Amino acid sequence: MDENSPVFVISTAAELAGMHPQTLRQYDRIGLVSPGRTLGKSRRYSMRDVAKLREIAQLSGEGVSLEGIRRILNLEDEVNRLRSRVGELETALADELLNRPGRRVFAAGSAGDVISMRAGTRLRRQNAVAIWRPLEHK
């Protein structure tokens, strides 16, 4: 079963989260947790929704207001989206470096700055370190 599959009816999700079903309805109304819906408009919760409900209960128990909880959840979602995007960019960069080996050369200066250089050029400074990957011969 996928953690995003909406399979739990409200009473089961409430029991799993340790809450009253009316609390889940309130959280749905204010947008803290948005469960899936059946054709008959009944709520269906996923394991991810139940985990979010448990997190809400923990934050609420620590004295965080519902508006504070909403902001925390939104920030966590944004961090997850950004991490995913960074992973995509790292993969794209790695693919680009593998597809065009030897095209870019970088040097590190004494102050820690990165200098982009054309292949085949040398540094004028004696205290800089050049970093490159040799071309693979096939």
DSSP file with accessible surface (Angstrom, degrees, kcal/mol):
  #  RESIDUE AA STRUCTURE BP1 BP2  ACC     N-H-->O    O-->H-N    N-H-->O    O-->H-N    TCO  KAPPA ALPHA  PHI   PSI    X-CA   Y-CA   Z-CA
    1    1 A M              0   0  160      0, 0.0     2,-0.2     0, 0.0     0, 0.0   0.000 360.0 360.0 360.0 133.4    0.0    0.0    0.0
    2    2 A D    >   -     0   0   93      1,-0.1     3,-1.7     2,-0.0    45,-0.3  -0.533 360.0-128.4 -76.2 141.4    1.3    3.4   -0.9
    3    3 A E  T 3  S+     0   0   99      1,-0.3    45,-2.3    -2,-0.2    46,-0.3   0.691 109.8  52.7 -66.2 -15.3    1.5    5.9    1.9
    4    4 A N  T 3  S+     0   0   77     43,-0.2    -1,-0.3    42,-0.2    42,-0.1   0.428  79.3 115.5 -97.7  -1.2   -0.5    8.4   -0.2
    5    5 A S    <   -     0   0   38     -3,-1.7     2,-1.2     1,-0.1    42,-0.4  -0.584  67.3-133.7 -72.9 121.7   -3.3    6.1   -0.9
    6    6 A P        +     0   0   69      0, 0.0    40,-0.3     0, 0.0    39,-0.1  -0.616  56.1 133.4 -78.7  98.5   -6.5    7.4    0.6
    7    7 A V        +     0   0   70     38,-1.5     2,-0.4    -2,-1.2    39,-0.2   0.627  36.4  89.4-121.6 -20.3   -7.9    4.3    2.3
    8    8 A F  B     -A   45   0A  39     37,-2.9    37,-3.2    -3,-0.2     2,-0.1  -0.700  65.0-136.3 -93.1 131.9   -9.0    5.1    5.9
    9    9 A V     >  -     0   0   51     -2,-0.4     4,-2.6    35,-0.2     3,-0.3  -0.322  38.0 -98.0 -71.6 166.0  -12.5    6.3    6.8
   10   10 A I  H  > S+     0   0   27     33,-0.4     4,-2.7     1,-0.2     5,-0.2   0.873 121.9  53.1 -60.5 -38.1  -12.6    9.2    9.2
   11   11 A S  H  > S+     0   0   69      2,-0.2     4,-2.1     1,-0.2    -1,-0.2   0.916 112.3  44.8 -66.6 -38.6  -13.3    7.0   12.3
   12   12 A T  H  > S+     0   0   56     -3,-0.3     4,-2.8     2,-0.2    -2,-0.2   0.930 114.1  48.7 -69.7 -44.5  -10.2    4.8   11.6
   13   13 A A  H  X S+     0   0    0     -4,-2.6     4,-2.1     1,-0.2    -2,-0.2   0.910 111.4  51.0 -61.9 -40.4   -8.0    7.7   10.8
   14   14 A A  H  X>S+     0   0    1     -4,-2.7     5,-2.9    -5,-0.3     4,-1.0   0.918 111.3  47.5 -63.6 -41.9   -9.1    9.4   14.0
   15   15 A E  H ><5S+     0   0  162     -4,-2.1     3,-0.6     1,-0.2    -2,-0.2   0.927 112.0  49.4 -65.4 -43.7   -8.4    6.3   16.0
   16   16 A L  H 3<5S+     0   0   65     -4,-2.8    -1,-0.2     1,-0.2    -2,-0.2   0.844 115.9  43.6 -63.4 -33.9   -4.9    5.9   14.4
   17   17 A A  H 3<5S-     0   0   10     -4,-2.1    -1,-0.2    -5,-0.2    -2,-0.2   0.551 111.6-119.9 -88.4  -9.2   -4.1    9.6   15.1
   18   18 A G  T <<5S+     0   0   70     -4,-1.0     2,-0.3    -3,-0.6    -3,-0.2   0.862  73.5 116.6  73.1  35.9   -5.5    9.4   18.7
   19   19 A M  S   <S-     0   0   31     -5,-2.9    -1,-0.3    -6,-0.2    -2,-0.1  -0.823  70.8 -99.3-129.2 170.0   -8.1   12.1   18.0
   20   20 A H    >>  -     0   0  122     -2,-0.3     4,-1.4     1,-0.1     3,-1.1  -0.672  33.6-121.9 -86.2 142.8  -11.9   12.6   17.8
   21   21 A P  H 3> S+     0   0   33      0, 0.0     4,-2.0     0, 0.0     5,-0.2   0.850 112.7  60.5 -54.8 -32.9  -13.4   12.4   14.3
   22   22 A Q  H 3> S+     0   0   88      1,-0.2     4,-2.2     2,-0.2     5,-0.1   0.868 100.1  55.5 -64.4 -32.8  -14.9   15.9   14.8
   23   23 A T  H <> S+     0   0   41     -3,-1.1     4,-2.7     2,-0.2    -1,-0.2   0.918 106.0  51.0 -64.7 -40.8  -11.3   17.2   15.2
   24   24 A L  H  X S+     0   0    1     -4,-1.4     4,-2.1     1,-0.2    -2,-0.2   0.898 108.7  51.6 -63.8 -39.2  -10.4   15.7   11.9
   25   25 A R  H  X S+     0   0   76     -4,-2.0     4,-2.5     2,-0.2    -1,-0.2   0.919 110.3  49.0 -62.7 -41.5  -13.4   17.5   10.3
   26   26 A Q  H  X S+     0   0   80     -4,-2.2     4,-2.3     1,-0.2    -2,-0.2   0.934 110.1  50.3 -64.1 -45.3  -12.3   20.8   11.8
   27   27 A Y  H  X>S+     0   0   18     -4,-2.7     5,-2.1     1,-0.2     6,-0.9   0.864 110.8  50.6 -62.2 -34.1   -8.8   20.3   10.5
   28   28 A D  H ><5S+     0   0   23     -4,-2.1     3,-0.7     3,-0.2    -1,-0.2   0.933 109.0  51.3 -67.4 -44.6  -10.2   19.6    7.1
   29   29 A R  H 3<5S+     0   0  156     -4,-2.5    -2,-0.2     1,-0.2    -1,-0.2   0.890 114.7  41.8 -60.5 -39.4  -12.4   22.7    7.2
   30   30 A I  H 3<5S-     0   0   56     -4,-2.3    -1,-0.2    -5,-0.1    -2,-0.2   0.501 116.1-114.0 -91.1  -2.0   -9.4   25.0    8.1
   31   31 A G  T <<5S+     0   0   41     -3,-0.7    -3,-0.2    -4,-0.6     3,-0.2   0.623  78.6 123.7  87.5  13.9   -7.1   23.3    5.6
   32   32 A L  S   <S+     0   0    6     -5,-2.1     2,-0.4     1,-0.3    -4,-0.2   0.905  87.5  15.0 -71.6 -41.7   -4.5   21.6    8.0
   33   33 A V        -     0   0    2     -6,-0.9    -1,-0.3    -9,-0.2    -2,-0.3  -0.996  69.2-165.4-133.2 126.5   -5.2   18.2    6.5
   34   34 A S        -     0   0   84     -2,-0.4    -6,-0.1    -3,-0.2    15,-0.0  -0.843  14.5-163.9-115.8  94.5   -7.0   17.7    3.2
   35   35 A P        -     0   0   11      0, 0.0    10,-0.2     0, 0.0    -2,-0.0  -0.239  26.7 -97.2 -72.4 164.6   -8.1   14.0    2.9
   36   36 A G  E     -B   44   0B  28      8,-2.0     8,-2.5     7,-0.0     2,-0.4  -0.240  38.1-135.1 -70.4 168.9   -9.1   12.5   -0.4
   37   37 A R  E     -B   43   0B 119      6,-0.2     6,-0.2     8,-0.0     2,-0.1  -0.972   3.1-136.4-130.2 145.4  -12.8   12.2   -1.2
   38   38 A T    >   -     0   0   47      4,-2.0     3,-2.0    -2,-0.4     6,-0.0  -0.335  42.7 -93.7 -84.3 176.6  -14.9    9.4   -2.6
   39   39 A L  T 3  S+     0   0  185      1,-0.3    -1,-0.1     2,-0.1    -2,-0.0   0.841 130.8  54.6 -60.9 -30.8  -17.5   10.0   -5.3
   40   40 A G  T 3  S-     0   0   62      2,-0.1    -1,-0.3     1,-0.0     0, 0.0   0.300 121.8-110.6 -84.9   9.7  -20.1   10.3   -2.5
   41   41 A K    <   +     0   0  158     -3,-2.0     2,-0.2     1,-0.2    -2,-0.1   0.609  67.0 149.5  72.6  14.5  -17.8   13.0   -0.9
   42   42 A S        -     0   0   59      1,-0.1    -4,-2.0   -33,-0.0    -1,-0.2  -0.558  51.1-109.1 -75.3 145.6  -16.8   10.9    2.1
   43   43 A R  E     -B   37   0B  50     -6,-0.2   -33,-0.4    -2,-0.2     2,-0.4  -0.519  31.7-170.6 -75.9 141.7  -13.4   11.6    3.5
   44   44 A R  E     -B   36   0B  74     -8,-2.5    -8,-2.0    -2,-0.2     2,-0.3  -0.989   8.3-155.8-133.9 123.6  -10.6    9.1    3.0
   45   45 A Y  B     -A    8   0A   1    -37,-3.2   -37,-2.9    -2,-0.4   -38,-1.5  -0.750   2.2-148.4-102.2 145.5   -7.3    9.5    4.8
   46   46 A S     >  -     0   0    6     -2,-0.3     4,-2.2   -40,-0.3     5,-0.2  -0.528  34.5-102.6 -99.5 172.7   -3.9    8.1    3.8
   47   47 A M  H  > S+     0   0   70    -42,-0.4     4,-2.5   -45,-0.3     5,-0.2   0.874 125.4  55.8 -63.5 -34.3   -1.0    7.0    6.1
   48   48 A R  H  > S+     0   0  112    -45,-2.3     4,-2.2     2,-0.2    -1,-0.2   0.912 106.5  49.9 -63.6 -40.8    0.7   10.3    5.2
   49   49 A D  H  > S+     0   0   24    -46,-0.3     4,-2.5     2,-0.2    -2,-0.2   0.918 110.2  50.2 -62.5 -42.0   -2.5   12.2    6.4
   50   50 A V  H  X S+     0   0    0     -4,-2.2     4,-2.4     1,-0.2    -2,-0.2   0.918 109.9  50.2 -63.7 -41.8   -2.4   10.1    9.7
   51   51 A A  H  X S+     0   0   55     -4,-2.5     4,-2.1     1,-0.2    -1,-0.2   0.907 110.7  49.8 -62.5 -40.5    1.2   11.0   10.2
   52   52 A K  H  X S+     0   0   51     -4,-2.2     4,-2.6     2,-0.2    -2,-0.2   0.906 108.9  52.5 -65.0 -39.8    0.4   14.7    9.7
   53   53 A L  H  X S+     0   0    0     -4,-2.5     4,-2.5     1,-0.2    -2,-0.2   0.900 108.6  50.3 -62.4 -40.1   -2.4   14.4   12.2
   54   54 A R  H  X S+     0   0  126     -4,-2.4     4,-2.3     2,-0.2    -1,-0.2   0.898 110.1  49.9 -64.9 -39.0   -0.1   12.9   14.7
   55   55 A E  H  X S+     0   0   53     -4,-2.1     4,-2.7     2,-0.2     5,-0.2   0.915 110.0  50.9 -64.8 -41.3    2.4   15.8   14.1
   56   56 A I  H  X S+     0   0    0     -4,-2.6     4,-2.9     1,-0.2     5,-0.2   0.926 109.8  50.2 -60.5 -44.6   -0.4   18.3   14.6
   57   57 A A  H  X S+     0   0   39     -4,-2.5     4,-2.5     2,-0.2    -2,-0.2   0.913 111.3  48.8 -61.8 -41.1   -1.4   16.6   17.9
   58   58 A Q  H  X S+     0   0  122     -4,-2.3     4,-1.2     2,-0.2    -2,-0.2   0.945 113.8  45.2 -64.5 -46.9    2.2   16.7   19.1
   59   59 A L  H  <>S+     0   0   22     -4,-2.7     5,-2.3     1,-0.2     3,-0.4   0.908 113.5  50.3 -64.2 -40.5    2.6   20.4   18.2
   60   60 A S  H ><5S+     0   0   55     -4,-2.9     3,-1.8     1,-0.2    -1,-0.2   0.912 107.7  53.8 -63.7 -40.4   -0.8   21.3   19.7
   61   61 A G  H 3<5S+     0   0   71     -4,-2.5    -1,-0.2     1,-0.3    -2,-0.2   0.758 104.2  56.7 -64.6 -24.4    0.2   19.4   22.9
   62   62 A E  T 3<5S-     0   0  122     -4,-1.2    -1,-0.3    -3,-0.4    -2,-0.2   0.376 126.6-101.2 -87.6   2.7    3.3   21.6   23.0
   63   63 A G  T < 5S+     0   0   66     -3,-1.8     2,-0.3     1,-0.3    -3,-0.2   0.563  70.5 148.8  93.8  10.1    1.2   24.7   23.0
   64   64 A V      < -     0   0   41     -5,-2.3    -1,-0.3     1,-0.1    -2,-0.1  -0.613  45.7-123.5 -79.5 134.6    1.5   25.7   19.3
   65   65 A S     >  -     0   0   75     -2,-0.3     4,-2.7     1,-0.1     5,-0.2  -0.251  23.3-108.0 -70.9 164.4   -1.6   27.5   18.0
   66   66 A L  H  > S+     0   0   53      1,-0.2     4,-2.5     2,-0.2     5,-0.1   0.888 122.6  51.1 -62.6 -36.5   -3.4   26.2   14.9
   67   67 A E  H  > S+     0   0   83      2,-0.2     4,-2.2     1,-0.2    -1,-0.2   0.911 110.4  49.2 -66.6 -39.9   -2.1   29.1   12.9
   68   68 A G  H  > S+     0   0   20      2,-0.2     4,-2.5     1,-0.2    -2,-0.2   0.909 110.5  50.6 -63.0 -41.1    1.4   28.3   14.1
   69   69 A I  H  X S+     0   0    0     -4,-2.7     4,-2.9     2,-0.2     5,-0.2   0.921 108.3  52.5 -62.5 -43.7    0.9   24.6   13.1
   70   70 A R  H  X S+     0   0   69     -4,-2.5     4,-2.6     1,-0.2    -2,-0.2   0.937 111.0  47.2 -58.7 -44.8   -0.3   25.7    9.7
   71   71 A R  H  X S+     0   0  162     -4,-2.2     4,-2.4     2,-0.2    -1,-0.2   0.911 112.0  49.9 -64.6 -41.9    2.9   27.8    9.2
   72   72 A I  H  X S+     0   0   54     -4,-2.5     4,-2.6     2,-0.2    -2,-0.2   0.941 112.4  47.3 -61.2 -46.7    5.1   25.0   10.4
   73   73 A L  H  X S+     0   0    4     -4,-2.9     4,-2.4     1,-0.2    -2,-0.2   0.910 111.9  50.3 -63.8 -40.7    3.5   22.4    8.1
   74   74 A N  H  X S+     0   0   89     -4,-2.6     4,-2.3    -5,-0.2    -1,-0.2   0.912 111.6  48.1 -63.5 -41.4    3.7   24.8    5.1
   75   75 A L  H  X S+     0   0  103     -4,-2.4     4,-2.7     2,-0.2    -2,-0.2   0.900 110.6  51.1 -66.5 -39.6    7.4   25.4    5.8
   76   76 A E  H  X S+     0   0   73     -4,-2.6     4,-2.3     2,-0.2    -2,-0.2   0.918 110.5  49.5 -62.5 -41.8    8.1   21.7    6.1
   77   77 A D  H  X S+     0   0   55     -4,-2.4     4,-2.4     2,-0.2    -2,-0.2   0.910 111.3  49.4 -62.4 -41.6    6.3   21.1    2.8
   78   78 A E  H  X S+     0   0   93     -4,-2.3     4,-2.7     2,-0.2    -2,-0.2   0.920 109.5  51.2 -65.2 -41.5    8.4   23.9    1.2
   79   79 A V  H  X S+     0   0   61     -4,-2.7     4,-2.7     1,-0.2     5,-0.2   0.928 110.5  49.7 -60.7 -43.0   11.6   22.4    2.6
   80   80 A N  H  X S+     0   0   85     -4,-2.3     4,-2.1     2,-0.2    -1,-0.2   0.911 111.3  48.5 -63.6 -41.4   10.7   19.0    1.2
   81   81 A R  H  X S+     0   0  151     -4,-2.4     4,-2.4     2,-0.2    -2,-0.2   0.923 112.8  48.2 -63.1 -43.0   10.0   20.6   -2.3
   82   82 A L  H  X S+     0   0   97     -4,-2.7     4,-2.7     2,-0.2    -2,-0.2   0.898 109.7  51.7 -66.3 -40.0   13.3   22.4   -2.2
   83   83 A R  H  X S+     0   0  173     -4,-2.7     4,-2.3     2,-0.2    -1,-0.2   0.915 110.2  49.8 -61.1 -41.8   15.2   19.3   -1.2
   84   84 A S  H  X S+     0   0   68     -4,-2.1     4,-2.2    -5,-0.2    -2,-0.2   0.923 111.2  48.8 -62.2 -42.6   13.6   17.5   -4.1
   85   85 A R  H  X S+     0   0  127     -4,-2.4     4,-2.6     2,-0.2    -2,-0.2   0.906 109.2  52.0 -65.3 -41.1   14.6   20.3   -6.5
   86   86 A V  H  X S+     0   0   74     -4,-2.7     4,-2.8     1,-0.2    -1,-0.2   0.925 109.0  51.5 -61.0 -42.1   18.1   20.3   -5.2
   87   87 A G  H  X S+     0   0   26     -4,-2.3     4,-2.3     1,-0.2    -2,-0.2   0.915 109.8  49.3 -60.4 -42.3   18.3   16.6   -5.8
   88   88 A E  H  X S+     0   0  100     -4,-2.2     4,-2.5     1,-0.2    -2,-0.2   0.920 112.6  47.4 -62.0 -44.1   17.0   17.1   -9.4
   89   89 A L  H  X S+     0   0   90     -4,-2.6     4,-2.6     2,-0.2    -2,-0.2   0.889 110.4  51.9 -67.0 -38.5   19.6   19.8  -10.0
   90   90 A E  H  X S+     0   0  126     -4,-2.8     4,-2.6     2,-0.2    -1,-0.2   0.916 111.3  48.0 -63.1 -40.8   22.4   17.7   -8.6
   91   91 A T  H  X S+     0   0   83     -4,-2.3     4,-2.7     2,-0.2    -2,-0.2   0.921 111.9  49.0 -64.9 -44.0   21.4   14.8  -10.8
   92   92 A A  H  X S+     0   0   55     -4,-2.5     4,-2.4     2,-0.2    -2,-0.2   0.912 112.4  48.6 -62.5 -41.3   21.3   17.1  -13.9
   93   93 A L  H  X S+     0   0  105     -4,-2.6     4,-2.7     2,-0.2     5,-0.2   0.934 111.6  48.9 -64.7 -44.7   24.7   18.6  -13.0
   94   94 A A  H  X S+     0   0   46     -4,-2.6     4,-2.2     1,-0.2    -2,-0.2   0.921 112.0  49.2 -61.8 -42.0   26.2   15.2  -12.6
   95   95 A D  H  X S+     0   0   81     -4,-2.7     4,-2.2     2,-0.2    -1,-0.2   0.915 111.4  49.9 -62.5 -42.0   24.7   14.0  -15.9
   96   96 A E  H  X S+     0   0   78     -4,-2.4     4,-1.5     1,-0.2    -2,-0.2   0.920 110.5  49.3 -64.1 -42.6   26.1   17.1  -17.6
   97   97 A L  H  < S+     0   0   64     -4,-2.7    -1,-0.2     1,-0.2    -2,-0.2   0.883 112.7  47.8 -65.4 -36.2   29.5   16.6  -16.2
   98   98 A L  H  < S+     0   0  108     -4,-2.2    -1,-0.2    -5,-0.2    -2,-0.2   0.858 112.4  48.9 -71.7 -34.5   29.5   13.0  -17.3
   99   99 A N  H  < S+     0   0  123     -4,-2.2    -1,-0.2     1,-0.2    -2,-0.2   0.723 122.1  32.7 -78.1 -22.2   28.3   13.9  -20.8
  100  100 A R  S >< S+     0   0   97     -4,-1.5     3,-1.4    -5,-0.2     4,-0.4  -0.445  78.4 179.0-132.5  63.5   30.9   16.6  -21.3
  101  101 A P  T 3  S+     0   0   49      0, 0.0    -3,-0.1     0, 0.0    34,-0.1  -0.346  70.3  17.0 -67.2 144.1   34.1   15.6  -19.5
  102  102 A G  T 3  S+     0   0   32      2,-0.2    17,-0.1    31,-0.1    33,-0.1   0.437  93.0 107.7  80.5  -3.0   37.0   18.0  -19.7
  103  103 A R  S <  S+     0   0  169     -3,-1.4    16,-0.4    -6,-0.2     2,-0.4   0.814  78.0  41.0 -76.6 -32.1   34.8   20.9  -20.9
  104  104 A R        -     0   0  140     -4,-0.4     2,-0.4    14,-0.1    -2,-0.2  -0.969  62.0-173.8-124.4 137.9   35.0   22.9  -17.7
  105  105 A V  E     -C  117   0C  22     12,-1.3    12,-3.2    -2,-0.4     2,-0.3  -0.984   7.4-167.3-126.6 137.0   37.9   23.4  -15.4
  106  106 A F  E     -CD 116 131C  82     25,-1.1    25,-2.1    -2,-0.4     2,-0.4  -0.924   3.8-159.0-123.3 150.9   37.7   25.2  -12.1
  107  107 A A  E     -CD 115 130C   2      8,-2.5     8,-3.1    -2,-0.3     2,-0.5  -0.952  12.6-137.9-126.4 148.5   40.4   26.6   -9.8
  108  108 A A  E     -CD 114 129C  37     21,-2.3    21,-1.9    -2,-0.4     6,-0.2  -0.931  20.8-147.9-107.4 123.8   40.2   27.3   -6.1
  109  109 A G    >   -     0   0    8      4,-2.6     3,-1.7    -2,-0.5    19,-0.1  -0.278  31.0 -99.4 -82.6 173.4   41.8   30.5   -5.0
  110  110 A S  T 3  S+     0   0   85      1,-0.3    -1,-0.1     2,-0.1    18,-0.0   0.775 123.6  55.0 -66.4 -24.4   43.5   31.2   -1.6
  111  111 A A  T 3  S-     0   0   91      2,-0.1    -1,-0.3     1,-0.0    -3,-0.0   0.402 123.0-104.3 -88.0   2.2   40.4   33.0   -0.4
  112  112 A G  S <  S+     0   0   58     -3,-1.7    -2,-0.1     1,-0.3     2,-0.1   0.503  73.9 143.7  89.9   3.1   38.2   29.9   -1.2
  113  113 A D        -     0   0   69      1,-0.1    -4,-2.6    -5,-0.0     2,-0.5  -0.390  47.7-127.7 -76.1 154.9   36.7   31.5   -4.3
  114  114 A V  E     -C  108   0C 109     -6,-0.2     2,-0.5    -2,-0.1    -6,-0.2  -0.903  20.4-163.7-106.5 129.9   36.0   29.3   -7.3
  115  115 A I  E     -C  107   0C  42     -8,-3.1    -8,-2.5    -2,-0.5     2,-0.4  -0.955  11.0-143.2-117.3 124.2   37.3   30.5  -10.7
  116  116 A S  E     -C  106   0C  77     -2,-0.5     2,-0.3   -10,-0.2   -10,-0.2  -0.730  26.6-177.5 -85.0 133.9   36.0   29.0  -14.0
  117  117 A M  E     -C  105   0C  25    -12,-3.2   -12,-1.3    -2,-0.4     2,-0.2  -0.909  29.4-106.8-130.5 157.8   38.7   28.5  -16.6
  118  118 A R    >   -     0   0  200     -2,-0.3     3,-1.8   -14,-0.1   -14,-0.1  -0.584  50.2 -93.9 -79.0 146.2   38.9   27.4  -20.2
  119  119 A A  T 3  S+     0   0   59    -16,-0.4    -1,-0.1     1,-0.2     3,-0.1  -0.347 111.6  26.9 -58.9 137.2   40.4   24.0  -20.7
  120  120 A G  T 3  S+     0   0   85      1,-0.3    -1,-0.2    -3,-0.1     2,-0.2   0.364  93.8 116.3  92.4  -6.2   44.1   24.2  -21.4
  121  121 A T    <   -     0   0   60     -3,-1.8    -1,-0.3   -16,-0.0     2,-0.3  -0.619  53.3-140.8 -93.7 158.1   44.7   27.5  -19.6
  122  122 A R        -     0   0  225     -2,-0.2     2,-0.2    -3,-0.1    -4,-0.1  -0.844  19.2-106.6-115.9 156.8   47.0   27.8  -16.5
  123  123 A L        -     0   0   48     -2,-0.3     7,-0.0     1,-0.1    -6,-0.0  -0.502  13.9-152.6 -78.3 146.8   46.6   29.9  -13.4
  124  124 A R  S    S+     0   0  240     -2,-0.2     2,-0.3     2,-0.0    -1,-0.1   0.736  75.1  82.2 -88.4 -26.8   48.8   32.9  -12.9
  125  125 A R    >   -     0   0  115      1,-0.1     3,-0.6     2,-0.0    -2,-0.1  -0.614  67.4-151.6 -82.0 141.3   48.7   32.7   -9.1
  126  126 A Q  T 3  S+     0   0  186     -2,-0.3    -1,-0.1     1,-0.2    -3,-0.0   0.696  91.7  57.4 -82.9 -19.7   51.1   30.4   -7.5
  127  127 A N  T 3  S+     0   0   96      2,-0.1     2,-0.2     0, 0.0    -1,-0.2   0.314  86.2  97.5 -97.6  10.5   49.0   29.7   -4.4
  128  128 A A    <   -     0   0   19     -3,-0.6     2,-0.5   -19,-0.1   -19,-0.2  -0.656  63.5-139.8 -98.3 154.8   45.9   28.4   -6.3
  129  129 A V  E     -D  108   0C  94    -21,-1.9   -21,-2.3    -2,-0.2     2,-0.4  -0.952  10.3-145.4-115.0 129.7   45.0   24.8   -6.8
  130  130 A A  E     -D  107   0C  43     -2,-0.5     2,-0.4   -23,-0.2   -23,-0.2  -0.772  12.4-163.0 -94.2 138.2   43.6   23.5  -10.1
  131  131 A I  E     +D  106   0C 109    -25,-2.1   -25,-1.1    -2,-0.4     2,-0.3  -0.983  21.7 147.8-123.1 129.0   41.0   20.7  -10.1
  132  132 A W        -     0   0  175     -2,-0.4   -27,-0.1   -27,-0.1    -2,-0.0  -0.967  40.4-127.2-151.5 167.4   40.2   18.7  -13.1
  133  133 A R        -     0   0  100     -2,-0.3   -31,-0.1     3,-0.0     3,-0.1  -0.985  34.2-121.2-119.4 123.9   39.1   15.2  -14.2
  134  134 A P        -     0   0   92      0, 0.0     2,-0.1     0, 0.0   -32,-0.1  -0.284  33.0-101.1 -64.1 150.2   41.2   13.6  -17.0
  135  135 A L        -     0   0  102    -34,-0.1     2,-0.4   -33,-0.1   -33,-0.0  -0.446  33.7-125.4 -68.9 140.5   39.4   12.6  -20.2
  136  136 A E        -     0   0  147     -2,-0.1     2,-0.4    -3,-0.1    -1,-0.1  -0.757  20.0-140.7 -87.6 132.9   38.6    8.9  -20.4
  137  137 A H              0   0  182     -2,-0.4    -1,-0.0     1,-0.0     0, 0.0  -0.796 360.0 360.0 -96.1 133.7   39.9    7.2  -23.5
  138  138 A K              0   0  241     -2,-0.4    -1,-0.0     0, 0.0     0, 0.0  -0.739 360.0 360.0-106.3 360.0   37.7    4.7  -25.2
